[in-house]
Amino acid sequence: MQRALARIPKQEAIIERDLPVRMDDGVVLRADVYRPDTTALVPVIMTSGPYGKGVRYQEHYKLMWDWLIEQHPDLLPGSTRSYLGAGVAR
């Protein structure tokens, strides 16, 4: 039996790349900001990682990507297969 997935209305996003973020010690980091095109208050989700932003996993980590798809072919149906993310909720 297949479960129906809830449809989320499509919403346009504003993407700003390489915005400067100054740290307390004066170092400037660069961040990509993805946000909905709305004036409403929305929650913030922040991510960080050691792999670099804008890295296509299936290109830079091809062996691992190929293994993932081979071992878990049901993982990405309907996906663009453009991004792979992992996170820890606290």
VEXTI-99902 format. One line per field, with one value per residue (C-alpha): residue number from 1; chain; residue in one letter; x, z, y. Coordinates in Angstrom, 2 decimals, padded with zeros to 5 digits. Layout:
BEGIN
pos <- c(NUM ...) .
unit <- c(A ...) .
code <- c(a ...) .
X <- c(X ...) .
Z <- c(Z ...) .
Y <- c(Y ...) .
This chain:
BEGIN
pos <- c(1 2 3 4 5 6 7 8 9 10 11 12 13 14 15 16 17 18 19 20 21 22 23 24 25 26 27 28 29 30 31 32 33 34 35 36 37 38 39 40 41 42 43 44 45 46 47 48 49 50 51 52 53 54 55 56 57 58 59 60 61 62 63 64 65 66 67 68 69 70 71 72 73 74 75 76 77 78 79 80 81 82 83 84 85 86 87 88 89 90) .
unit <- c(A A A A A A A A A A A A A A A A A A A A A A A A A A A A A A A A A A A A A A A A A A A A A A A A A A A A A A A A A A A A A A A A A A A A A A A A A A A A A A A A A A A A A A A A A A) .
code <- c(m q r a l a r i p k q e a i i e r d l p v r m d d g v v l r a d v y r p d t t a l v p v i m t s g p y g k g v r y q e h y k l m w d w l i e q h p d l l p g s t r s y l g a g v a r) .
X <- c(000.00 001.43 000.96 -000.01 002.49 001.14 001.64 003.32 002.32 005.15 006.73 009.37 012.65 015.21 018.78 021.64 025.13 028.38 026.97 029.62 029.11 031.59 032.60 033.42 037.14 036.79 037.06 034.53 032.83 030.66 027.17 024.47 021.02 017.85 014.61 011.00 009.80 007.52 007.33 005.91 008.03 009.50 011.70 015.44 017.26 021.04 023.44 027.18 029.61 033.18 032.45 032.10 028.96 027.75 029.55 027.60 027.91 027.51 030.47 032.93 032.05 031.14 032.10 030.02 027.09 027.12 027.22 024.31 022.15 023.07 022.38 019.24 017.53 014.26 015.84 015.54 012.51 010.94 014.06 016.15 019.16 020.88 021.60 022.24 022.00 022.27 021.67 021.27 018.33 019.00) .
Z <- c(000.00 -000.98 001.21 -000.44 000.18 001.24 -001.42 -000.31 -002.35 -004.55 -003.23 -004.94 -003.10 -003.01 -003.06 -002.08 -002.43 -000.69 001.73 004.19 007.84 010.20 013.25 016.68 015.95 012.67 010.35 007.52 006.48 003.36 003.49 001.01 002.19 000.92 001.98 000.85 -001.16 001.56 004.16 006.73 009.68 008.97 011.02 010.44 009.64 009.70 008.45 008.32 007.28 006.28 002.63 001.17 000.04 -003.47 -003.76 -005.80 -003.77 -006.79 -008.49 -005.65 -003.78 -006.78 -005.25 -002.14 -004.19 -006.52 -003.54 -001.90 -005.02 -005.57 -001.97 -001.52 -004.91 -003.20 -001.35 -004.01 -006.25 -007.29 -006.23 -008.49 -007.04 -006.89 -003.17 -000.29 003.25 006.71 010.03 013.73 015.60 019.17) .
Y <- c(000.00 003.37 006.39 009.64 012.40 015.76 018.39 021.58 024.62 025.83 028.98 031.05 031.45 034.19 032.88 035.17 033.72 034.54 037.10 038.33 037.39 039.06 037.03 038.49 038.22 040.13 037.12 037.28 034.05 033.74 032.26 031.33 032.41 030.74 032.38 032.43 035.42 036.71 039.45 037.01 035.94 032.51 030.16 030.03 026.80 026.97 024.33 024.07 021.42 020.68 019.86 023.33 025.05 024.48 021.13 018.57 015.39 013.10 014.79 015.31 012.13 009.95 006.59 007.23 008.58 005.57 003.21 005.04 004.82 001.16 000.13 002.26 002.65 003.58 006.50 009.18 008.50 011.77 013.64 015.85 013.99 017.35 017.55 015.23 016.49 015.07 016.68 016.22 017.71 018.74) .
